[in-house]
Amino acid sequence: MNLSETSGSATVPHRGDLAIRIIGVGDAGGQVVDQLLKMGLPGPSLAAVNTDPQALNATEVPNKLHLETRLLRGLGSGGDPDRGRTLAEEQFGRLKSICEGMDVAFIVAGLGGGAGTGIAPVVARAAKESGALVVVFAMTPFDCEGAYRQRLAESGLEQLRELADGVICLANQRLSKLIDENTSLVDTFKFSNSFMAEGLRAFWRMLVHKGLIEIHFEDVCALIRDRHSTSVFAVAETLGPTRSREAVDKLLAHPMLSDEVLKSSDVVLISLMGGPDLTMAEVNRIMQDLGAHCPEAQIMMGAVIDETFRDRLSVTLVAGSRPEPESRESRSAGATQEDLGAQLLAREGSFRPGSRLVPPPPDLDPEQVTRLATSRGTPARRTKIRSRMRQTQLPLEIVSKGRFDKSEPTIHKGEDLDVPTYLRRGISLN
C-alpha cells in the first residue's frame, strides 16, 4: 500500500512499507473517515463499515462494507448492540478481509448505539487475528443523550479494552468546554467528528512520516501491544514566534488532559511537526515543560520536518496508563479469605478426636479377668457382660459449689441437671 500525503506542492516523505488502515464503524465512524479523506489522507488506507446503507453511501471512502441480512430489511441495527454484534459475527470473514496484510488497524467508532457499540469489538478481534496492531478511537455520548446510551457505551468500552491493544477515548461531554453556547446541535456533532479526525491524522502522521527524530514502529508496538488500557490524546497547532510556548499552554489546558492524567501516565508519546525553521531551543522547551508534568512516565519523542509547516508547529501528545495491578494487601487479604474458606470447608465431615480425659481401667480380680477373656469369642456373652457394666462416678474430690452450695438442685422431668450428662445417660467416655 502506498501511503503518501501531498500538502500543496511539497510531498512529505513516508515509510512506504508500513500498511495502515483506518476503519470507521457506524455512522459516527463513517463520518470521521470521510473527514480524514477530505483532510488529504489516502483513500486506500480508509474503510467504512455500517449496517445502514444510506449512511454508508453518504461517505466517499472507496472501501465500504455493508453488513446486511434479510432480518434487518435495510433498517440498520435499530440501536441494538446485540443485533449489530450478531450480524458482525455472521460476516466475520468479510470483516477480517479488510484487515488482512495490515501492520496497524485504527478503528474509530461512536459508542452508545447499535452499530458502533456492537460491531467495533468484532472488528477489533478480526484485526487482532489478522496480526495487526489494533488501536481503537472511541467516542462516548454527551450527557444529554441519556443514561441508557451511557451504559451501552461503557459496556462497549470494556469489550474494546479486552480485545484491542490500546483504546483512545474521547468523552464528547468534555468538548462542551470548547464550543459556544450558540453552537447548533448539528455543528456540535460535526465539531466532535472533526476533533477526532484531527487526533487520528496526527497519530497517523506520527507513524507514517519519516522524521528527523523518528519514532520507530517497533517501539510503538512494544509500548502499546497487549496493554488493553485506555489512553487520551491532545493536539495543539500554533503559529508565529511564540508557537512553542503557546503549544504547551494549549496542551495543558486541553479538555482531554489534566495534571492528574499526566501524573498517572506511565507512557507518553510526543510528536512534533514543524518547518525547517523549527529550532532546538523550541524542542527543548516543549519537552522540558511537558516532561515536568509526567515525571514517572516513559516518554517517546519524535520530530518531523515539513516544508509546508514553515512558521507553524503541531504537537501531538498521547498518554496512557496500564491497568492498576492488584495490590499486595488485597492479594494477601484475598488469599487469607480463600485459605480460611478452604479450612472451614475442610472441617466439615472431618474426624473429631475424642476427649483426652480417659478414666483409669477398673480394678478386676483374677476371676473376672478370666471370665472377660473367655467371653470375647461369643457375641451374646459379650453383650450380656456389657449390659451389666455401668458407668460409675470417678473417684474425684468433691469441690465446693461456693455460694451455690446450699442451693436446690435443678430438676427437669425427674433428672438432676447438675449431674453431668454422660453420667445421667450412662455414656462411656472411652
C-alpha positions in Angstrom: 0.0 0.0 0.0 1.4 3.4 -1.0 0.8 5.8 1.9 1.7 9.2 0.6 0.2 12.6 1.6 0.5 15.7 -0.6 0.4 19.1 1.1 0.4 21.9 -1.5 3.3 21.4 -3.9 5.6 19.5 -1.5 5.4 15.8 -0.9 6.1 14.7 2.7 8.4 11.6 2.8 6.7 8.5 4.2 7.5 5.0 5.3 6.1 3.2 2.3 6.5 -0.2 3.8 4.0 0.4 6.7 0.5 -0.7 5.9 -2.2 1.2 7.9 -5.9 1.1 7.6 -8.4 3.4 9.4 -11.8 1.7 9.7 -14.8 3.8 10.6 -17.6 1.8 12.2 -21.2 3.0 12.3 -22.5 6.5 11.5 -20.0 8.4 13.6 -17.1 6.3 12.5 -18.0 6.7 8.8 -18.2 10.5 9.2 -14.8 10.6 10.8 -13.1 8.6 8.0 -14.9 10.8 5.4 -13.4 13.8 7.1 -10.0 12.2 7.0 -10.4 11.7 3.3 -11.1 15.5 2.9 -8.0 16.2 5.0 -5.8 14.5 2.5 -5.3 11.0 3.8 -5.0 8.4 1.0 -8.3 6.7 0.2 -6.9 3.2 0.1 -6.0 3.5 3.8 -9.6 4.3 4.7 -12.6 2.0 5.1 -16.2 2.2 6.4 -18.4 -0.5 8.0 -22.0 0.0 8.7 -25.4 -1.6 8.7 -27.2 1.5 7.4 -27.0 1.6 3.6 -27.9 5.3 3.4 -25.2 6.4 5.9 -22.7 4.2 4.1 -23.5 5.6 0.7 -23.0 9.1 2.1 -19.3 8.5 2.7 -16.8 8.9 -0.1 -14.2 6.5 1.1 -13.5 3.8 -1.6 -13.6 0.8 0.8 -17.1 0.2 2.1 -18.5 -2.9 3.8 -22.3 -3.1 4.2 -23.4 -5.6 6.8 -26.9 -6.7 6.0 -29.3 -9.6 6.3 -32.9 -10.1 5.4 -33.9 -9.7 9.0 -32.7 -6.1 9.1 -34.5 -5.1 5.8 -32.3 -2.1 5.3 -33.2 -0.6 8.7 -29.7 -1.0 10.3 -29.1 -2.3 13.8 -32.0 -0.3 15.3 -29.8 0.9 18.2 -29.4 -2.6 19.5 -25.7 -3.6 20.1 -26.6 -7.3 20.3 -28.2 -7.2 16.9 -25.1 -5.4 15.5 -22.8 -7.9 17.2 -24.7 -10.9 15.9 -24.6 -9.6 12.4 -20.8 -8.9 12.6 -20.2 -12.4 13.9 -22.1 -13.8 11.0 -20.0 -11.9 8.5 -16.7 -12.2 10.4 -14.8 -13.4 7.3 -15.7 -10.2 5.4 -14.5 -8.1 8.3 -11.3 -10.0 8.5 -10.7 -9.5 4.8 -10.4 -5.7 5.2 -7.7 -6.2 7.9 -5.6 -8.7 6.0 -2.0 -7.6 5.5 -2.3 -4.5 7.7 0.5 -3.6 10.2 -1.8 -1.2 12.1 -5.6 -1.1 12.2 -7.1 2.1 13.6 -10.8 1.6 14.5 -12.9 4.6 15.1 -16.5 4.4 16.4 -19.1 6.2 18.4 -20.3 4.2 21.3 -23.8 4.1 22.7 -25.7 3.0 19.7 -26.2 -0.3 17.9 -23.6 -0.3 15.1 -20.6 1.2 16.8 -21.1 -0.5 20.2 -21.9 -3.9 18.7 -19.7 -4.1 15.6 -16.5 -2.3 16.7 -15.4 -5.1 19.2 -15.9 -7.7 16.5 -13.8 -5.6 14.0 -11.1 -5.3 16.7 -11.0 -9.1 17.1 -10.8 -9.6 13.3 -7.9 -7.1 13.1 -6.2 -8.8 16.0 -6.4 -12.2 14.4 -5.0 -10.8 11.2 -1.8 -9.8 13.1 -2.3 -6.1 13.1 -1.6 -3.7 16.0 -5.1 -2.6 17.0 -5.8 0.9 18.3 -9.4 2.0 18.9 -10.5 5.6 18.9 -13.8 5.6 20.7 -16.3 8.5 21.3 -18.7 8.3 24.2 -22.1 10.1 24.3 -22.9 13.6 25.6 -24.7 13.6 28.9 -27.9 14.9 27.2 -28.1 11.6 25.3 -29.3 9.8 28.4 -28.1 7.2 30.9 -29.1 4.3 28.7 -26.7 5.2 26.0 -24.0 5.9 28.6 -24.4 2.4 29.9 -24.2 0.9 26.5 -21.1 3.0 25.7 -19.4 1.8 28.9 -20.2 -1.8 28.1 -18.7 -1.4 24.6 -15.7 0.3 26.0 -14.9 -2.6 28.4 -15.2 -5.0 25.5 -12.8 -2.9 23.4 -10.3 -2.7 26.2 -10.2 -6.5 26.4 -9.8 -7.0 22.6 -7.7 -4.1 21.4 -4.1 -3.3 22.1 -5.0 0.2 23.1 -8.1 2.4 23.4 -8.0 6.2 23.0 -11.3 7.5 24.4 -12.8 10.9 23.5 -15.5 11.8 26.0 -17.8 14.1 24.0 -19.1 15.8 27.1 -15.6 17.3 27.7 -15.8 19.1 24.3 -18.6 21.3 25.7 -15.8 23.5 27.1 -14.7 24.2 23.6 -18.0 25.1 21.9 -20.1 28.2 22.2 -23.5 28.3 23.8 -25.0 29.3 20.4 -23.5 26.3 18.6 -26.2 24.2 16.9 -26.7 20.5 17.6 -25.6 19.6 14.1 -22.4 21.7 14.3 -21.7 20.2 17.8 -21.5 16.7 16.4 -19.6 17.9 13.3 -17.1 19.5 15.7 -16.8 16.3 17.7 -16.1 14.3 14.5 -13.6 16.9 13.3 -11.8 16.8 16.6 -11.5 13.0 16.4 -10.3 13.2 12.8 -7.6 15.7 13.9 -6.3 13.3 16.5 -6.3 10.4 14.1 -4.5 12.3 11.4 -1.9 13.4 14.0 -1.4 9.8 15.1 -1.2 8.7 11.5 1.4 11.3 10.8 3.4 10.2 13.8 3.6 6.6 12.4 4.0 7.1 8.6 6.1 10.2 8.4 9.8 9.6 8.3 11.0 12.0 10.9 14.3 13.8 11.6 13.9 12.2 15.1 12.0 9.1 14.3 9.5 7.1 16.4 10.1 3.6 15.3 7.1 1.4 14.7 8.7 -1.4 16.7 8.9 0.9 19.7 5.3 1.9 19.4 4.3 -1.8 19.2 6.3 -2.6 22.3 4.6 0.2 24.2 1.1 -0.3 23.0 0.7 -4.0 22.2 -1.3 -6.0 24.7 -1.7 -3.1 27.1 -5.5 -3.3 27.0 -5.8 0.2 28.6 -7.4 3.5 27.8 -5.3 6.4 26.6 -6.1 10.0 26.0 -4.7 12.3 23.3 -4.4 16.0 22.6 -3.3 18.0 19.5 -2.1 21.6 19.5 -1.3 23.7 16.4 0.3 27.1 16.7 1.7 29.8 14.5 4.3 32.6 15.0 7.4 33.3 17.1 5.8 32.2 20.4 4.5 28.9 18.9 6.4 26.6 21.3 5.1 28.3 24.5 1.5 28.5 23.0 1.6 24.8 22.1 2.5 23.8 25.6 -0.2 26.1 27.1 -2.8 24.7 24.7 -1.9 21.1 25.6 -2.0 21.7 29.3 -5.4 23.5 29.0 -6.8 20.8 26.7 -10.1 19.3 28.0 -8.8 15.8 27.5 -5.7 16.3 29.7 -5.1 17.3 33.3 -2.3 17.2 35.8 -3.8 14.0 37.3 -3.9 12.3 33.9 -0.3 13.2 33.1 1.0 12.3 36.5 -0.7 8.9 36.4 0.6 8.1 32.9 3.4 5.6 32.5 3.9 6.1 28.7 3.7 9.4 26.9 4.2 9.8 23.1 5.0 13.3 21.9 5.3 14.0 18.2 6.3 17.4 16.8 5.8 18.6 13.3 7.4 21.8 12.2 9.1 23.6 9.3 12.8 24.0 8.6 12.8 26.9 11.0 12.0 24.7 14.0 14.8 25.4 16.5 16.4 23.1 19.0 15.5 25.6 21.8 11.8 25.2 20.9 12.1 21.4 21.0 13.9 21.5 24.4 11.3 23.9 25.8 8.4 21.8 24.8 9.9 18.6 26.1 11.0 20.1 29.4 7.7 21.7 30.1 5.6 18.7 29.2 8.1 16.2 30.9 7.8 18.2 34.2 4.1 17.2 34.3 4.7 13.5 33.9 7.9 12.7 35.8 7.2 9.0 36.2 6.3 8.3 32.5 8.4 6.8 29.8 8.5 9.5 27.1 8.9 8.8 23.5 9.5 11.8 21.3 9.6 12.2 17.5 10.1 15.3 15.3 9.1 15.6 11.6 10.3 18.5 9.4 7.8 19.5 6.7 8.5 22.4 4.3 4.8 23.4 4.3 4.9 23.9 8.1 7.2 26.9 8.0 6.4 29.2 10.9 3.9 26.6 12.1 4.1 23.9 14.8 1.9 20.9 15.6 2.4 18.9 18.8 0.6 15.6 19.3 0.5 14.0 22.8 -0.8 10.5 23.6 -0.7 9.5 27.3 -1.6 6.0 28.5 -1.6 4.1 31.8 -1.5 0.4 32.4 -4.4 -1.1 34.4 -3.6 -1.0 38.1 -2.3 -4.3 39.3 -3.9 -5.9 42.3 -2.2 -4.6 45.4 -0.2 -6.9 47.6 -2.6 -6.2 50.5 -5.6 -7.1 48.5 -3.9 -10.3 47.2 -2.9 -11.3 50.8 -6.4 -10.5 52.1 -8.0 -12.5 49.2 -5.6 -15.4 49.9 -6.4 -15.3 53.6 -10.1 -15.4 52.9 -9.6 -18.3 50.5 -7.5 -20.2 52.9 -10.0 -19.6 55.7 -12.8 -20.7 53.5 -10.9 -23.8 52.5 -10.2 -24.6 56.1 -13.8 -24.2 57.1 -14.9 -26.4 54.2 -12.3 -29.0 55.1 -13.6 -29.2 58.6 -17.0 -30.3 57.5 -17.3 -34.0 58.0 -13.7 -34.3 59.4 -12.8 -36.6 62.3 -13.2 -35.1 65.7 -10.9 -36.5 68.3 -12.3 -37.9 71.5 -11.8 -36.5 74.9 -8.2 -36.5 76.3 -9.6 -37.2 79.8 -9.7 -41.1 79.8 -10.7 -42.7 83.2 -8.4 -45.4 84.6 -9.2 -49.1 83.9 -11.5 -50.8 86.5 -10.0 -53.0 89.2 -10.8 -56.6 88.4 -9.9 -59.7 90.4 -8.3 -62.7 88.5 -11.6 -64.5 88.2 -13.3 -61.5 86.5 -10.3 -61.1 84.1 -10.6 -64.9 83.1 -14.3 -64.6 82.6 -13.9 -61.5 80.4 -11.2 -63.1 78.3 -13.2 -66.3 77.6 -16.3 -64.3 76.6 -14.6 -62.4 73.7 -15.4 -65.2 71.1 -19.2 -65.1 71.9 -21.1 -62.0 70.9 -24.0 -62.9 73.0 -22.0 -63.3 76.2 -20.1 -60.0 75.4 -23.4 -58.2 75.0 -24.6 -59.5 78.4 -21.4 -58.5 80.2 -21.6 -55.1 78.6 -25.2 -54.7 79.7 -24.2 -55.4 83.3 -21.4 -52.8 83.1 -22.4 -49.4 84.3 -20.6 -46.1 84.2 -19.6 -45.2 87.8 -18.5 -41.9 89.2 -14.8 -41.2 89.1 -13.0 -41.0 92.5 -12.7 -37.3 92.3 -12.5 -34.9 95.2 -15.8 -33.1 95.7 -15.3 -29.4 95.0 -17.4 -26.9 96.9 -20.0 -25.1 94.8 -19.3 -21.8 96.6 -22.4 -19.6 97.0 -24.5 -22.2 95.2 -23.5 -24.9 97.8 -26.8 -24.6 99.6 -29.0 -24.1 96.5 -31.6 -26.6 95.5 -30.7 -29.0 92.6 -32.0 -28.2 89.2 -34.6 -30.9 88.5 -36.2 -31.1 85.0 -38.5 -34.0 84.1 -37.2 -36.0 87.0 -33.5 -35.5 86.1 -30.9 -33.6 88.1 -29.3 -31.3 85.6 -26.4 -30.6 88.0 -25.2 -34.1 87.3 -23.1 -34.4 84.1 -24.9 -35.6 81.1 -22.6 -38.6 80.5 -23.4 -39.9 84.0 -27.1 -39.4 83.7 -27.3 -41.2 80.4 -24.7 -43.8 81.1 -22.3 -42.8 78.2 -18.8 -44.2 78.3 -16.1 -41.6 77.7 -13.7 -44.2 76.2 
